[in-house]
Amino acid sequence: MECKMKKMIIGYITGMFTAVWLGYYNLFAFSENRLSGGIISVIVYLLIYIHLAKLYKAFEVDIYQIGEIIFSQMLAIGIANGFAYIECCLIARGYISIFPGILTTVFQLLGVTVWAVAAKRDFIQSVTASRTLVVYGRNDVKEFCEKLAKKYSYLFEIGECVSSGIEKTALYQKIDQYETVILYEVEYGTRTETMEYCIQNTKKIYITPRIADIVIQGFCSSTLVDTPLMRYGYKYDQPRTYHWKRALDITVSAALFCLFAVPMLLTAIAIKIEDGGPVFFRQKRCTKGGRVFEILKFRSMIVDAEKNGAVIPCIDHDPRITRVGKIIRRYRIDEMPQVFNVLKGEMSIVGPRPERVEHVREYTKEFPEFSYRLRVNGGLTGYAQIFGKYNTGAADKLKLDLMYIENQSLLLDLKLIMMTLKIMFIPESTEGFQKEKSRKIGRWDDSELQKTGKKIV
């Protein structure tokens, strides 16, 4: 059913484009070889649309909510249609009316809306939640289970949570009663034995990776004599990778500045008018090698929101956020001045989000591997920003960022930049910390805050 629904929407979107292209735009684009030119244009459009839809997870009705599916389709269609329109104008060497294209896009989006609702309804009606056992090694499993039940109750029916420390026979008896097993932060020895038992008994199994599981992605296969070996690649330290990445950073940040120069100017004026305070907010953050630099943001909170250097992370519905701040935080406009940090070489466009100095110190105490994030420059966007949220825990942020570091490439950077277009408009990824977490972070001692330019780890 899912495959059929996917083919249906691809056929509808491509069919609508084919009608407007062959019926209107193709007449201007190709004076000769009109039929072959039109066919090639449709094929190129189809490839671009499918690639973008897969990138934005626009076909995954099993995982995402209807609104996000529609938004993902809207991005894929909008970019594909925009590319086709620019292609037509360039080939015709002149302006061609955009209105037929806009009208087609409207009908495409209406069709997508109907399709998303129908596809989600059919999927939920056809699927039965799998009876699930969660085996945990860490005591914070409650929050994980709550998230799972909130978002994916139609996929997982959590029957029980048991500690991995219980007697082995008792654990296996529990597993026998369920269809699906999730191993949440289970220690290596127990995890391996439990995985083997689940596989032998054909259970659906999910695991949360450990740090070493992710770091091993940075190894490449090798063979010496007749012995298979794996060699660590240090992808993030290769000169060619650095030069290409730096060229991408300069190009994208310069383009962003030109594109958003007017919105940035209007934002600065709005901040100044609201309370007369400073336009920019500077804060010490850590980047490659533990260097400390001052990250630049538009000020979204009241003046002196953190008095005397006190660490008070933002919480949900934080009263310190100004009226202008609510808007610019929602759409990430407050982060735009960081293009200057990128141009200066203090940050990259893509990389682990640079953390506050005191946060790095405390996270590293709890998770020594957290310093691994400092192998590369901090980024304006990254794995944790796209696949996590503002209040995602330190351990999960570390894993997400290491997935990027160990698989870093120019193609991956371009992919993450494109995916950032989507998450910019998803409020969930900007949620603040809950008050309990905020209070814990606020108690951290920042009396040893290092001066800009010094290393802290």
N, C-alpha and C positions, 0 to 999 in steps of 0.2 A: 504493500500500500504506500509506504513512504517513498519508494523509488518511483512509483506511478505519479504521486503528487509532485515530486521534484521535476519529472519530465513535463508534467502539465504546465507548471509555472514557467519553465524555460521556454517551452513552445509558445506560450502566450506572450511573454516579453519579447521574444525574438520576432514573433509574427507581427506584433504591433510596430516594431521598429522597421521590419521589412516593408510594411505597407507604406509608411511615411517616407522611407528612404527611396524606394523605387517609384513611388507616386509623386514625389516632390524633389527631394534633395539631390537624387541621382541625376536629374535633368540638368542641374547646374554644375555638378561635379565632373561629369564625363560627357564631353561632346562627341567623342569617339569611343568605341569599345564599351558602350554604355551597359550592355548586359553583363559582360565579364567583370567590369568595374563594380557594378552593383552587387554581384554575387560575392566578390572578394570582400567588399565593404561589410556585407552582412556576416560573413564568416569571421572577420576580424572583430566585429561588434560582439558576436556570440562568444568568442574566446575571452574577450575582455570582461564581459558580464559574468560568465561562469567563474572565471578566476577570482574576480572581486567578491562574488557571492560566497564562494568557498572561503575566501580570506576572512570575510566578516561573519561567517557561520550563518548565512542567511537561509540555508536549507535545513538547519538542525532544529526541527520542530519538537524533537524529543527532549531537548535540553533547555531551550530558551523560551521565554514568555512571548506572547503574541506581539506585544508592543515592540520588543527588541528585534523580533524577526522582521516586522514591517520596516523598522528603522534601518536594519542591515540591508534589506532589499532596496530601500530608498537610496542609500549611499551607493550601492553597486549600480543601480539603474542611472542615478544622477551622474556619476563619473563616466560611465560608458556612453551615455547620451551626450554629455559634454564633449568627450573625446571625438565622437562621431561628427558633432556639429563643427568643431574646430577643424577637423579633417576636411569637411566639405568646403568651408570658407578658404582654407589654404589651397586646395586643389583648384577652386573656382577663382582664386585671387581677388576676392571681393566679399562684401557683406551679403549674406543670405538671410532672409527672414527667419527669426528664431521661433516665431509663434507656432508653426506646425509642430515643431519639436516639443515645445512646452505643452501643447494640447495632448500630444501623444504620451508624454511623461505623466500627465494627470491621469489618463486612462490606464496606463501601466500600473500606477500606484493604487488606483481603485481596484484593479484586478488583483494586485498583490494583497490588499487588505482582505478581500473576500477569500482568497486562497489561504492566507495565514490562519484565519479563523476556522475555516473548514478543515485544514490539515491538522491543526492542533486538536480540534474536537474529535476527528477520526482517530488520531493517535491515542488520545486519552481513553477513548471508548474501546480501543483494540488491545490496550496494554493492561496487564495485571501487575500490581506492585509486587516485587520480589521480597519474600520473607528474608530478612537480613539480620545477621549476627555481627556485632561490632566487637572485635577483640582489641583491647587497648593496652598500651604499655605506659602511657602518660596519663596523668589524672585530669587533664583538661579536655577530656573527650566529650563532656556535656555540651560545650559550645559547638563543637563539630557536629554532633548529632542534631542539635537544634537547627543549625543551618541546613543540614541535609533534609530534615523533616519539613522545613519551611519551603524550600525550593523544589524538592524532588520527591514529594510524598507519593506521587503517582508512579515512581520508579522503585522506591525503596520503602518497605514496611519494616521499620526497625523493631524487632521483637525483644532484643536483649543486648546489653553491653556487659561483657565479662573481662576481667583482668587476665592478661597473658601469664600472670604468675600462678594461676590455679593449676592443680594437678593435671598432667597431660591427658590421662584417660578421661577425666571429667570434661576437659576442653574438647576433646574429639567427640564425646557424646553430645555436647552442645552443637558442634558443627553439623553433626548428622541430622539435626532437626531443622536446618535452614537450607535455603537455596543459594543464598549469597553470603559471602564472608568479607568483611572489611577489616584489614589489619592496620590499626591506627597507631603509628609510632611504636611498633613492637620491636624489641631488641633483636639483634641479628640471629642468634642461635635459635630462639623460639620461633622467629619469623620463618626461617628456612624450613624447620620441621613442620610448621603449620601449613606453609605453602605446599609442601610435598604431599601432605595428607589431603589437602583440598583438591589438588590436581588429580591425585589418584582416585578421588571420589567425585570427580567432574563437577565441583562446585564453582560458581562464578566467584572470582576473587579479585579484590582491589587492595592495593597497599599504598601507604604513604612512604615516599622514598626517604632514605637517610642521606646525609650529606655525601657520604662516600659513593652512593648510587649515582648521584648527579655528577660528581667530580669525574667519575669513570667515563662519562661521555666525552671528556677531553682527551681520551686515549685513542690511538689508532692501532690497528692490527699489524702485527709483524711476525716474521718467522725466521729464527736463526737455527741453521742446520735442520733439525726435525722437531724443534720445540716451538709451539705457538707462544708468542709474547705479545704484550700490549705496551706501547710506548706513549708517554704523555707528550702532547703536542705543543703546549704553550701558545695556543692560537692568538691569545690576547697580547703577546709580546713580540710578534713578528713584525719587522719594519714595514713590509708591504701592506699588511693589515692596517698599521697605524697611519701610513700616508694616505691610503684610500679613505680611511675613516675621517681623517682630518679634512681632506678635500670635501667630503660629504657634509661635514659639520659646517664648514665655511659657506658652502653653497646654499644649504638649507636655511641656516640662520640668517644669511643676508636676504634670501628670498622672503622669509617670514617677516623680517623687519620692513621690507618694502611693502609687503602685502598688508601688514597690520599697523603701519605707521599712523594712519588717521585714527583707527580705534584706540591705539595706545595714547595718542595725544588727547582724545576726548575723555579717556579714562583718567588721565592725569588732571585734567581740568575739573572733572566731576569730584574727584577726591579732595582737591583743594577747596572747591566751593562748599562741600558738605561741612567740614569742620576746621578748615584753615591749617590743618596739620601737614607734615611732610608727605610728599607724594610716594616716595619709595621707602621700603623697609629692607634693612640689611641684617643678615644673620650669619653667624659663623657656621660653616658646614665643612665636612671632610670629603676629600676627593682622592685621586690616585696616590698611593704611597702614604696615606695618612696626612697629606698636606691640608692645611686649613685655609679656606678662602671665604670671602663674604659674598653670599648669594644675594641676588637682587630681585626684589618683588615689588609689585604695586601694594601699597599698604591697604589691607582689607579690614583691619581692626582699629579700635580707638587708639589714640596716642598713649604710650606707656602701658600697653596691654600686659606686658610682663615687667613689672616694676622690680628694680634692684637685681635684674638678671635672673629672676625666678623662672623656672621652667614650668609653663602652664600650657600643655598642648590643647589644641582646639577640641571641644566636645560638641555633640549634636545640639543645635539651636543655641550656640554660644552667644551670650548677651554682649560680648565684646565686639562682635562683628558689626560693622557699619552697614547702612542701607546700600551704599555703593558696593561694599565688600561682599554682600550676599550675592549680588549679580556677577561680579567678576570672579568670585570663587566658584560659582556654579558652572561657568563656562571656561574656567582655567585662564581667564584673561590676566589674573594677578601674576601668573607665571611668565608672561611674555617678555618682561625685561631681561629674563635670563638668556635671551639671545646674545646679549652683550658679554655675559660670562662665557658663552660658547665661543664667540669671536676672539676672546682673550685667551682661550685655550684652557680655562679653568674647568670647563664642563664639555660634554659631548651632547649631541642631539639625542643619542640613544645610549643608555647605560644605567647602572643601578642609581636610584634616586639618592643624591648626597644627603646624608643624615646629619642632624645637629651633633656638635662635638660631644655634648654630655650624653646623648643617646648612644653614640658609638661606643663610648667608654663603658656604659652600663650593659649594653647588649653584648659586648665582647667579654665582659665578666661572666655573663650567663651562658653565652655561646662563643667560645674562643674562635670558632670557624667564621664568625661574623666579619673578621678582618679580611677574609678572602674577597669580600666585595670591593676592597680597596686596591685590587689588582689593576683596575681600569678607572678611567675618569668617570665621575658621576654624570648622570644624564638628565636631560629635560624630560624624556619619557623612557620607559623601559618595561621589562617583563612584569615587574611587580605592579606598575601603574596600570598595565593593560589587563592582566589576569588577576590582580588583587584589588585591594581597596586602601584608602588612606589609613584605616585602622586595622589592617591586616597585621597579625602578630609578627614579631621579629624573626622567629624561626621559619615561618612560611615565606616572609619577604626574602630571607637569605636563600632559601631553596629556589625561589623564582628567579632571583638575580643570578645565581650560580648557573641555572639552566641557560641564561643568556651568555654568561662569560665563557662557559665551556663549549658553546656552539656559535660563537661570534663570527659573523661574516658580513660583507657588504650587502648581500642579498637579504640576510636576516634583518639588518638595520632598515633597509627600504621597506620590508614587510611590516615591521613594527611601527614605522612612521605612518604607513597607510592605516594600520589598525588604530592608531591614536586618534584619527579623525572620528572614529566611532565612539571611543570611550570619553571623548570630550563632552559629549551630550548625554552621558549616563550619570545621573545624580548619585547613584549608589557608590560609585568609586570615589566620591569626595566626602563620604560620611566621616564625622569626627569620632574621636574616642568616646566610649562610655565614661561616665564620671569616675567609676572605680579605677579604670585603667589610667585615667588622667591624674588622679590623686597619687597613684603609685609613681608615675613618671615625675610628677611635681615634687616629690620628696627627694629626688636624686640630688646629690651634692654637686654643684657646678662651681665650687670655689676655686678649682684648679683649672678653670677655663684657659686654654692656651691662646696665645696671641696669634694673629693672622700670619700664616706662612710656616708655622711650626708643626711638627708631626705630633700626633697624640698616641699612636700605636707603633 
